[in-house]
Amino acid sequence: MALQAGIVGLPNVGKSTLFNAVSNSAKAQASNYRFCTIDPNVGLVDVPDPRLDKLAELVLPNRTVPTQIEIVDIAGLVRGASKGEGLGNKFLGNIREVDAIIHVIRCFEDENILRDEGAINPVSDKEIIDTELQLKDLESVEKKIQRNEKLAKLDPKLKAELEVLQLCKKHLEQGKSIRELDFSKEDRNAIADLFLLTEKPVLYVANVDEASMHTGNKFSEALKEAVKNEKAEVIVMNNNIEAQISEMDNPEDKQLFMEEYKMEEPALDRLIHSAYRLLNLFTYFTAGVQEVRAWTIHQGWRAPQAASVIHTDFEKGFIKAEVIGYDDFINYGSEAACREAGRLRIEGKEYIVKDGDVMHFRFNV
């Protein structure tokens, strides 16, 4: 599905280090100078899911394939990016293309790592990025208002659209983000073509020092307080530790390393799951001898839409779906046992797929 979450933040806050840790297909250059990431690096990231492993233990397939999302490492924004400072226009364009934002904020002190803005201040750092995105959105909204003002006098539909745009303009001028507005689906259609930066959902990563990775610190607490009304999650982690864990190929070495740091799981797993939820995604499974595989869909998708992620022909020729709930599959141990116990259901085109469904599609070629 190529759904993307973009990593953003000021220079030298740990964005590329996080990307290196989270990506299993690409590595970014993590260097202590501005704009070391000129072009956005894109990495495919496995979504950890113990349900996939349990299904594989029962089915014993030739291969097991996890579902993935794309993580994009976008170079550091600076104050004035909305006016083209640094490489602002290019970077803002990169953000416009992603579905959600992972905003990395520096919550540690280190005199060896450069910081243009003076003393460590996570709230100020957040506001700098917010302001640049809001200014760029304001520019986009104002341009569309200018285009629509005359035409709206003759077209009732454009008049309603203009009202939405003017509300967005007022909101942005107050230093607020579009995602905070409680728009209906119809209202959002009025601005859909603008791909507004501040409409995208955000997940905050507080990059703390090693001593604070479990407890957080005064900087991460200040950040949590600043975003408490945004309904946004803040994940506290040490990006360097996570990068070291991700580089370990031996599971035993990885486990010993985590035990040394009193970690039950990598914080990256929490981050990936949070990004998955942020994008309103579900997982369904296919389970056979050839492979057990996880597939990504949007919440609320019907069976034919879910089938389309395997192949578009599955949606076009959809006949029915054979569905087993995940818990039933685990409890009964196989598809055959579920079928015999009457736990396999036949669902049609209107069936809304549930997270964890084990599915098999019937279709016409």
C-alpha positions as CSV (number, residue, x, y, z in Angstrom):
1,M,0.0,0.0,0.0
2,A,3.1,2.2,0.3
3,L,1.7,4.1,3.3
4,Q,4.4,6.3,4.6
5,A,5.4,8.0,7.9
6,G,8.0,10.7,7.6
7,I,10.6,11.5,10.3
8,V,11.0,15.2,10.8
9,G,12.6,17.6,13.3
10,L,15.3,20.2,13.6
11,P,18.9,19.4,12.6
12,N,20.9,17.1,14.9
13,V,18.0,15.8,17.0
14,G,18.5,12.1,16.1
15,K,16.3,11.7,13.1
16,S,18.8,9.8,10.9
17,T,19.9,7.7,13.9
18,L,16.3,6.7,14.4
19,F,15.8,5.9,10.8
20,N,18.9,3.7,10.8
21,A,17.5,1.8,13.7
22,V,14.0,1.4,12.4
23,S,14.7,0.6,8.8
24,N,15.6,-2.9,7.7
25,S,16.2,-2.1,4.0
26,A,18.1,1.3,3.9
27,K,20.5,3.2,6.0
28,A,20.9,7.0,6.3
29,Q,24.1,8.8,7.0
30,A,24.0,10.0,10.6
31,S,26.4,12.9,10.8
32,N,26.9,15.9,13.0
33,Y,26.2,18.6,10.5
34,R,23.2,20.2,8.9
35,F,21.5,18.7,5.8
36,C,23.5,15.5,5.8
37,T,20.3,13.9,4.5
38,I,19.7,15.9,1.3
39,D,17.3,13.4,-0.4
40,P,14.8,11.6,1.7
41,N,15.8,8.0,2.5
42,V,13.0,5.5,2.4
43,G,13.1,2.3,4.3
44,L,10.6,-0.6,4.5
45,V,9.9,-1.5,8.1
46,D,8.5,-4.8,9.3
47,V,5.6,-4.4,11.7
48,P,6.3,-6.7,14.7
49,D,3.3,-8.9,15.2
50,P,3.4,-12.0,17.5
51,R,0.1,-13.2,16.0
52,L,2.0,-13.9,12.7
53,D,4.6,-16.0,14.5
54,K,1.8,-18.1,16.3
55,L,0.1,-18.7,13.0
56,A,3.4,-19.9,11.5
57,E,4.0,-22.3,14.4
58,L,0.6,-24.0,13.6
59,V,0.7,-23.9,9.8
60,L,4.5,-24.6,9.3
61,P,4.7,-22.6,6.0
62,N,7.6,-22.4,3.6
63,R,8.0,-18.8,4.5
64,T,6.5,-16.1,6.8
65,V,6.0,-12.6,5.5
66,P,5.3,-9.7,7.9
67,T,3.4,-6.6,6.8
68,Q,5.4,-3.4,6.4
69,I,5.1,0.4,6.3
70,E,7.5,2.9,4.8
71,I,9.5,5.2,6.9
72,V,10.9,8.3,5.2
73,D,13.9,10.1,6.7
74,I,13.4,13.8,5.9
75,A,16.3,16.3,6.4
76,G,16.2,18.7,9.3
77,L,14.0,21.8,9.0
78,V,15.2,25.1,10.2
79,R,13.6,28.4,11.2
80,G,12.4,30.1,8.0
81,A,12.0,26.9,6.0
82,S,8.5,28.0,4.9
83,K,10.3,30.9,3.1
84,G,13.0,28.7,1.6
85,E,15.6,28.9,4.4
86,G,18.0,26.0,4.4
87,L,16.5,23.5,1.9
88,G,13.1,24.4,3.2
89,N,11.0,24.1,0.1
90,K,12.4,20.7,-0.9
91,F,12.0,19.3,2.6
92,L,8.4,20.7,3.0
93,G,7.6,19.0,-0.3
94,N,8.9,15.7,1.1
95,I,6.6,16.1,4.2
96,R,3.6,16.8,1.9
97,E,4.0,13.3,0.4
98,V,3.8,11.3,3.6
99,D,0.7,10.0,5.4
100,A,1.8,10.7,8.9
101,I,4.6,12.5,10.8
102,I,7.0,11.2,13.3
103,H,8.4,14.3,15.0
104,V,11.7,13.7,16.7
105,I,12.6,16.2,19.5
106,R,15.9,16.5,21.3
107,C,15.5,15.9,25.0
108,F,19.1,15.4,26.0
109,E,22.1,17.6,26.7
110,D,25.4,17.0,24.8
111,E,27.9,19.8,24.2
112,N,29.5,17.8,21.4
113,I,26.3,17.9,19.2
114,L,25.6,21.2,17.5
115,R,22.4,23.1,18.2
116,D,21.5,26.3,16.4
117,E,18.8,27.4,18.8
118,G,20.9,27.7,22.0
119,A,19.9,25.9,25.2
120,I,17.9,22.7,25.0
121,N,14.2,23.5,24.8
122,P,11.9,20.8,23.4
123,V,8.8,22.9,23.5
124,S,10.5,25.7,21.5
125,D,11.8,23.1,19.0
126,K,8.3,21.7,18.5
127,E,6.9,25.2,18.0
128,I,9.6,26.0,15.4
129,I,8.5,23.0,13.3
130,D,4.8,23.7,13.9
131,T,5.2,27.3,12.8
132,E,7.0,26.5,9.6
133,L,4.4,23.9,8.6
134,Q,1.5,26.3,9.6
135,L,3.0,29.1,7.5
136,K,3.4,26.9,4.5
137,D,-0.2,25.7,4.9
138,L,-1.4,29.3,5.3
139,E,0.2,30.1,2.0
140,S,-1.6,27.2,0.3
141,V,-4.9,28.1,1.8
142,E,-4.7,31.8,0.9
143,K,-3.9,30.9,-2.8
144,K,-7.0,28.7,-3.0
145,I,-9.1,31.4,-1.4
146,Q,-8.0,33.9,-4.0
147,R,-8.9,31.5,-6.8
148,N,-12.3,30.7,-5.4
149,E,-13.6,34.1,-4.1
150,K,-15.1,35.3,-7.4
151,L,-16.3,31.8,-8.5
152,A,-18.0,31.2,-5.2
153,K,-20.6,33.9,-5.9
154,L,-22.0,31.8,-8.7
155,D,-21.5,28.2,-7.3
156,P,-23.1,27.2,-4.0
157,K,-20.7,24.3,-3.7
158,L,-17.7,26.6,-4.0
159,K,-19.2,29.0,-1.5
160,A,-19.3,26.2,1.1
161,E,-15.8,25.3,0.2
162,L,-14.7,28.9,0.6
163,E,-16.2,28.9,4.2
164,V,-14.0,25.9,5.1
165,L,-10.9,27.6,3.6
166,Q,-11.6,30.8,5.6
167,L,-12.0,28.8,8.8
168,C,-8.6,27.1,8.0
169,K,-7.0,30.5,7.4
170,K,-8.2,31.9,10.7
171,H,-7.1,28.8,12.6
172,L,-3.6,28.9,11.0
173,E,-3.2,32.6,11.7
174,Q,-3.7,31.8,15.4
175,G,-0.7,29.4,15.3
176,K,-2.8,26.3,15.3
177,S,-2.7,23.1,13.2
178,I,-5.5,22.0,10.9
179,R,-5.7,18.5,12.5
180,E,-7.1,20.2,15.6
181,L,-10.2,21.2,13.7
182,D,-13.2,18.9,14.0
183,F,-14.1,18.8,10.3
184,S,-16.7,16.5,8.7
185,K,-15.7,14.3,5.8
186,E,-17.3,16.8,3.5
187,D,-15.4,19.7,5.0
188,R,-12.1,17.8,4.6
189,N,-12.9,17.3,0.9
190,A,-12.7,21.1,0.4
191,I,-9.0,21.0,1.4
192,A,-8.0,17.5,0.2
193,D,-6.3,18.8,-2.9
194,L,-4.0,21.0,-0.8
195,F,-2.4,18.1,1.1
196,L,-2.0,20.4,4.1
197,L,1.1,19.6,6.3
198,T,-0.6,20.4,9.6
199,E,-3.6,18.1,8.8
200,K,-1.4,15.0,9.0
201,P,-1.4,13.0,12.3
202,V,1.7,13.3,14.4
203,L,3.6,11.0,16.8
204,Y,6.3,12.6,19.0
205,V,9.6,10.9,19.8
206,A,11.4,12.3,22.8
207,N,15.1,11.4,22.2
208,V,16.5,11.2,25.7
209,D,19.9,10.4,27.2
210,E,20.7,6.8,28.2
211,A,20.0,7.5,31.9
212,S,16.5,8.7,31.1
213,M,15.4,6.0,28.7
214,H,13.1,4.3,31.2
215,T,12.0,7.3,33.3
216,G,12.1,10.2,31.0
217,N,13.5,13.6,32.2
218,K,12.5,17.2,32.6
219,F,12.7,17.8,28.9
220,S,10.4,14.9,27.9
221,E,8.0,15.8,30.6
222,A,7.9,19.4,29.3
223,L,7.1,18.0,25.8
224,K,4.3,15.8,27.1
225,E,2.8,18.8,28.9
226,A,3.0,20.9,25.7
227,V,1.1,18.3,23.6
228,K,-1.4,17.0,26.1
229,N,-4.3,18.6,24.3
230,E,-3.3,17.3,20.9
231,K,-4.3,13.7,21.5
232,A,-0.9,12.8,20.3
233,E,1.3,10.0,21.7
234,V,4.9,10.8,23.0
235,I,7.3,7.9,23.0
236,V,10.4,8.3,25.2
237,M,13.5,6.5,23.8
238,N,17.2,6.7,23.4
239,N,17.8,6.5,19.6
240,N,21.5,5.5,19.9
241,I,20.6,2.4,22.1
242,E,17.9,1.5,19.6
243,A,20.3,1.8,16.7
244,Q,22.7,-0.6,18.5
245,I,20.0,-3.1,19.1
246,S,18.9,-3.0,15.5
247,E,22.4,-3.8,14.2
248,M,22.6,-7.1,16.2
249,D,21.9,-10.1,14.0
250,N,22.2,-12.7,16.8
251,P,19.0,-12.9,18.8
252,E,20.9,-14.1,21.9
253,D,23.2,-11.1,21.7
254,K,20.2,-8.8,21.3
255,Q,18.4,-10.4,24.3
256,L,21.5,-10.1,26.5
257,F,22.0,-6.4,25.5
258,M,18.3,-5.6,26.3
259,E,18.6,-7.4,29.6
260,E,21.7,-5.3,30.4
261,Y,19.6,-2.2,29.8
262,K,16.5,-3.7,31.6
263,M,14.4,-3.6,28.4
264,E,11.6,-6.0,27.8
265,E,11.3,-5.0,24.1
266,P,13.0,-2.5,21.8
267,A,11.3,0.9,22.0
268,L,11.3,0.7,18.2
269,D,8.6,-1.9,18.4
270,R,6.4,0.5,20.3
271,L,7.2,3.2,17.8
272,I,6.3,1.1,14.8
273,H,3.0,-0.1,16.4
274,S,2.2,3.5,17.3
275,A,2.9,4.6,13.7
276,Y,0.7,1.8,12.5
277,R,-2.2,3.0,14.7
278,L,-1.6,6.6,13.8
279,L,-2.3,5.7,10.2
280,N,-5.5,3.8,11.2
281,L,-4.3,0.5,9.9
282,F,-5.4,-3.0,10.5
283,T,-3.8,-6.3,9.7
284,Y,-5.4,-9.4,8.3
285,F,-3.6,-12.8,7.5
286,T,-3.5,-15.4,4.8
287,A,-2.3,-18.8,6.1
288,G,-1.3,-21.7,3.9
289,V,1.6,-24.2,3.4
290,Q,3.3,-21.9,0.9
291,E,3.3,-18.9,3.2
292,V,1.7,-17.2,6.2
293,R,1.5,-13.6,5.5
294,A,0.3,-10.3,7.1
295,W,-1.5,-7.7,5.0
296,T,-2.1,-4.0,5.7
297,I,-5.5,-2.4,5.2
298,H,-7.3,0.7,6.4
299,Q,-9.8,0.3,9.3
300,G,-13.3,0.0,7.9
301,W,-12.3,-1.6,4.6
302,R,-14.7,-4.2,3.1
303,A,-13.6,-7.6,2.0
304,P,-13.1,-6.8,-1.8
305,Q,-10.9,-3.8,-0.8
306,A,-8.9,-6.0,1.5
307,A,-8.5,-8.5,-1.3
308,S,-7.1,-5.8,-3.6
309,V,-3.9,-5.5,-1.6
310,I,-3.0,-9.0,-2.7
311,H,-3.9,-8.3,-6.3
312,T,-6.3,-5.9,-8.0
313,D,-7.9,-8.9,-9.9
314,F,-9.1,-10.2,-6.5
315,E,-11.2,-7.1,-6.0
316,K,-12.5,-7.0,-9.6
317,G,-13.6,-10.6,-9.6
318,F,-14.5,-11.0,-5.9
319,I,-17.0,-13.7,-5.1
320,K,-16.7,-14.4,-1.4
321,A,-14.3,-14.5,1.5
322,E,-13.7,-17.4,3.8
323,V,-13.0,-15.9,7.2
324,I,-11.7,-17.3,10.5
325,G,-11.2,-15.2,13.5
326,Y,-7.6,-15.2,14.8
327,D,-8.6,-16.5,18.3
328,D,-10.6,-19.3,16.7
329,F,-7.7,-20.3,14.5
330,I,-5.3,-20.5,17.5
331,N,-7.8,-22.3,19.7
332,Y,-8.7,-24.9,17.1
333,G,-5.2,-25.2,15.7
334,S,-5.9,-25.3,11.9
335,E,-8.2,-24.2,9.1
336,A,-9.6,-27.7,8.8
337,A,-10.4,-27.9,12.5
338,C,-12.1,-24.5,12.4
339,R,-14.1,-25.6,9.3
340,E,-15.2,-28.8,11.1
341,A,-16.2,-26.9,14.2
342,G,-18.2,-24.4,12.2
343,R,-15.9,-21.5,13.0
344,L,-15.1,-20.7,9.3
345,R,-17.6,-18.1,8.0
346,I,-18.5,-17.2,4.4
347,E,-18.7,-13.5,4.0
348,G,-19.8,-11.3,1.0
349,K,-18.9,-7.9,-0.5
350,E,-20.3,-5.9,2.4
351,Y,-18.2,-7.6,5.1
352,I,-16.0,-5.2,7.1
353,V,-12.7,-6.9,7.8
354,K,-11.6,-7.1,11.4
355,D,-8.1,-6.8,12.7
356,G,-6.6,-10.3,12.9
357,D,-9.0,-12.0,10.5
358,V,-7.5,-15.0,8.7
359,M,-8.9,-14.9,5.2
360,H,-9.1,-16.8,1.9
361,F,-10.6,-15.1,-1.1
362,R,-12.7,-16.7,-3.9
363,F,-12.7,-14.7,-7.2
364,N,-13.4,-15.0,-10.9
365,V,-10.4,-14.3,-13.3
